[in-house]
Amino acid sequence: MSTTHVFTLPDLGEGLPDAEIVEWHVAIGQVVRLDEPLISMETAKAVVEVPAPCSGTLLRIAGKAGDVIATGTWLAEFAIDPSLPQRAAGHDTGHGHAPVASAPTPTDVLVPRIPTLTVDDLASPHDMPEGITPAFGSGFEDAPVAAPATRDDAGTVVGAMQVSDQVRSESWVAVGGVKAMPAVRALAKKLGVDLSRVSPSGTDGVVTLADVKRAAERGDAQGLAPARPAMSAPIRSEAPASSSAPMARAAAANDVERGADASFDTDAPIRGVRRNMLRSMSAAHAEVVPTTLMDDADLHAWAPGEDITVRLVRALVRASEVEPAMNAWLNAKEGTLRRHARVDVGIAIDHADGLFVANLRNADGMDASAMRAGITQLRDGLNTRSLPPEQLSGYTIMLSNFGKFAGKYATPVVVPPCVCIVAAGRLYHAAVPVLGGIETHRLMPLSLTFDHRAATGGEAARFLKALIDDLQRAR
């Protein structure tokens, strides 16, 4: 048995070519046991905690926080301790990644990265289309939660059982006696908060995002100077327009949550979610034949307090029943088209790190309360970056919103294999002719982009009409 073990980065989500180091949980020279937290890696889909593949002493690492590691290349080397639990030799079958690439010069520096890991809350259920994206497309493709069971050996993450190949979602890690998830540590670093001086409110003494934000507001747990914020995107607020004080507080909170490290006038590498967004948007531009239809939905019949996101999702479900051609996947390489019986709505959500598309699965089987609960669950999962990869892929149709900031109409981007994306613009009032005169009604501008390789203009128009008909209903 070899006395050393070179661990290669496994595929943390099918189709992802690389991942970025967020935080090492073990220092060089430190002994780690099999399956204990080794490192947190950020992929285009989530922050994933990778456990140790063996028991032993960490000898060297392939990079520090912020470095990008290619899937299948070496990540760490261990001196195996035979007195501690190891993977059973019979399970080391050699079915892993390709041969390990030549290792670069060992790196000893462990510098915490300072990513922006917070996400704006989905807006309130009233007044404006909320919780969808102020961006024009999605950045994700289908991906299973873990690597296939056939992948084994050095190229595989060891799961909770010694015979498994499980990749686990991030959980809290105790560093310096402080229990916190990597996302919480990143926010604390950004805000200049010393975690050792924060009173934890989470289960088992875990420091939460809310604890860090409260400490930053009070200013009683300051450590290092906070990172310089980037130019933030337009501010969103959940408060009514008539309430200036809550709007100011919301703006300040968004400045904190959406701020990111910025170095102006420099060519910074594109990483994490934005790197995947670059790849997927480039592929969509090269492959899809987009055509966009635009129209308005008259919301005059709505009762006060309607949940607009829920109404949009319901309208997508109804329109998919009337014209199923838009709720489909196109496989151009194989020349196949799959029209789905279910409706899984990919709700694109604006994030300081880039674009996330969260999957509201089986929306066709939900009532209004279940839809709202599902949207809230997706929002909370993105707030803590704990949403599993399967909830960020596999949607059958997409929903977007740029009107939260400005604009009425757009040409949103369809990302394969989806065939259609619907975008809601900024609500506005307009004079509408009615029997006997003119009235002022509130209108919702809609933009529908479809892949003309997969559907006809007539199918898209019928879908849009069904969508508008349902939105214009009183209930």
Secondary structure, DSSP 8 states (H G I E B T S, - for coil): --SEEEEE---SSTT--EEEEEEESS-TT-EE-TTSEEEEEE-SS-EEEEE-SSSEEEEEES--TT-EEETTSEEEEEEE-TTS----GGG--S-SSSS-----S-B-----------------SSSS--SS-SSSS-------SS--TT--GGGS---SSTT----EE---EEETTEEE-HHHHHHHHHHTB-GGGS---SGGGEE-HHHHHHHHHHTSSB-S-------------SS-TT-HHHHHHHHHHHHHHH-----TTS-----HHHHHHHHHHHHHHHH--EEEEEEEEE-TT--TT--HHHHHHHHHHHHHHH-GGGSEEEETTTTEEEE-SS--EEEEEEETTEEEEEEETTGGG--HHHHHHHHHHHHHHHHTT---GGGGS--SEEEEE-TTTS-S-------TTB-EEEEE---EEEEEEETTEEEEEEEEEEEEEEETTT--HHHHHHHHHHHHHHHTS--
